[in-house]
């Protein structure tokens, strides 16, 4: 039976987060839950991500802040490309009208992610307040979309938060077979080219594990984030030459 967690801190807008060591533990009803309340303004979100904290809540709930231990990450060196998907990628690369774009349709991507059905979920955590907040992050240059386009149509993609060379994956959507996975492969290729070590995946899922993601300690995760924050950010533009990073 889960142990009774300590009281959850309630944050006023602008109030600093408690120490991440106070996040609820693995035996609690919500492992990794750190605090509730606060605001989704630009300054708060940037501070949160820089300290390994992210918001995740559903319609009707207050803003909930999380810092799980362990943390699911995709080490880009360990990205797993299965043979069938390798064929799909190679065909995509060579087909006229198939392209990867970055940040050409960020709001379309996040809205598509918010409306995509998820297995085992009746609703979405990308509520209107989150859409607005991450569009503000994008306008400020701290959130980016990787988009899969076929014949001028957006068929899949993902969005992420980035500071320096620390990248935090958020959500994906697909309207065509493997379209979101193609966008993820493009992000991995981009990260490899720019010497970005990892992509934060936040939560452990079977799908992410099948692609090579694994759990690391929160302490190691934060060490990597802190190092990435100190590095010059890349130019967020996709060059088709980056695909070569996936096939050394």
N, C-alpha and C positions, 0 to 999 in steps of 0.2 A: 504494500500500500504506500502511495506517495507520502512523504513526510510533509508536515505543515510548514509552509514557507514563512519567512519573516514578512512583516507588513510591507506593502509596495509603496515606495516613495512617490508622492505626487509633486510634479514640477509646475511652478508658475512660469509663464513665458519669460524667456531670458535667463532662467535659473540654470545653474550648471548641473551636469549629471552627477549622480553619486559614483563612487568608485566602482569600476566594473567587477571588482571582487565581490560586490554585494548582489550581483545578478543571481537569480534563483538557480539552484543546483540541479543535477540530473535526476534527483528523486522527487522533485517538486512537480506540481501539476503543469507548469509551463517553464521547462528548463531554458535558462538564458534570459528570462524576463528581468529587466533592470528597473524600469520606472514607467510612470504614466503621466500624461499631461504635457505641459510645455507647448511648443509651437513648431510649425513646419516651415519657419522662415529660413532664408538662405544661410544666415550666420549659424543658426542652430544645426542645420543639416550638415554643413561643412565641418563644424566642430564634432558632431556625432561620428561621421565617417572617419575623421582623422583619429578617433579614439576607439574604433572598432565597434561602434554602436549604430544600429539602423532602426528605422520605424517600420512597424508591421501591425496592422490592425484592420478590422472589418467595419462595415457600415454599422453605425449605432454605438460603436465603442469609442472611448477616448484614444488619443494617440498613445500607442504602446511602443516602448523602446527596448531593444534586445541586444544582448552580447553573449551569444552561446559559447560554451566551452565543452567539447572541442568545436572547431570551426571548419566547415566544409570549404575547400578551396580546389581550384583546378590549377595545378602546376602545369604551365603551358608546355613544358618539355615532355609531359606524360599524357598529353591529349591523345586519345585512342581513336584511330581511324580504321574502322572495320573494312574488309575488302569490298563489300558491296557499296559502302558509302564513298570509298576512294574512287570507284567508277563513276558515281554520281557527281562528285566534285570535278573530276577530270572532264566529264561531259559538259558541266556547267561552265568551266573555264573556256572551253573551246567553242561554245555555241554563241553565235551572234544574237544579240538581244538579251543575253544573260549578264548581269553585272551586280557588283556590290557598291553601294553608296554609303557614305557616312554623313549623318546629320542633314540629309535633304528633306526628311519628312518625320522629324522627331515626334511631333504631337500625334501624327497618324499612328506611329509605332506604339506609343504608350497607350493610346486609346484602344488600339487593336489588342494589346496585351490585357487591358482591363476587361475586355468583353470576351476573351477566349475562355471557353469552359475548361476546368481543371478536374482531373480525376479525383474523386473523393471530396470535392468542394462544391457547395451549393451557391456560393457567391464569389466575390472578388475582394482582395485586400487592396487593390489599386482603386481606391475610392476617389471621388472628385477632388477632395482636398489634396490627395497625393498627386493626381494628375497635374493640378495647378502648381504644386510645390516643385515637382520635377521639371516642369516646363520652365519655371523660373531658374532652376539650376542649369538647364540647358542654355537659356539665354545668357547666363553668366559665364558659360564655357566650362561647366563642371559635370554635365551629363551629355551623353552621346548615344546616337542610335546607329547600329549596323543593320543595313537594309538589303534584302534580297529582291532584286528586280528582274522580271522576265517580260520582254517586249513592252517596256514602259509601264508595267503594272507591279505594284508592291505586293509581293506574295508571302513575305515572312520577314522576321527581323528580331532584334533584341535591343534593349537599352541598358546602359551602365552609368555609374558615377565614376569620375576619375579626378584625382588630385596628384600632381607630379606624375610619378610612374606607379601609383597605386590605383588599381582598377577593381571596382565592385560591381559584379553582375547583379541585375535586378530581375528582369522577366523577358520571356520570349513569346512569339506567336508564330503560327504557320497557317497559311491558306493553300499551300501546295506541298506535296510530299517532300520532306527533308528541307524545306525552305528555312526553318529556324536553325536547323543544324548547320546549314551552309553559312548562315550569318555568324554562328558561333565559330566555325572553322576559320572564317575571315578574321574574326577578332583574335583568335589564337595566332594566326599568321602575322597579323599586325603587331601583337605583343612580342612575338619572337623576334621580329625585325627590329623592334625598338628596345629590346632587352628588358621587357617587363616580365617579371618572374611568374606572377600568379594572378588569377582572377578569383575574387571572392565569390563564393556560391551561397553563403549564408547558411542554408539548411541542407541536411543530408537527404538526398533522394536517390532512388534506384537508377533513375534515368541519368543523373549527373555522374553517379559512380560508374555506369557503363561507358561513359565517355572519358574516364580517367581521373575524375575528381576523387579526393579523399579527405579525411579529417586530419587536422593538425591541432596542436594545443593553442589555446587563445594567446598564450604568451608568445609563442613563435609567430603566430599570425600578426600580432601587434608589432613585433620586431621588424617583420617584413614591411608592414604598412608604414611604419616610421621611416624606414630607409627609403621607401618609394616616394614619400612626401618630400624628401630633401632633394630629389632629382628633377632635372629639367623635364617638363612635360613634352610629349611628342606632338607633332603636327597631326591633327586628326583628319587625315586624308588617306584613302585607300588606293594603293598602286597595285595593279594586277601582278606585278613582279613579286609581291609579297606571298603569293601562293607557293612560290618555290620554297618558302620556309617550312612547308609541311612535308616536303620530300627532299631531304638533304642529299 
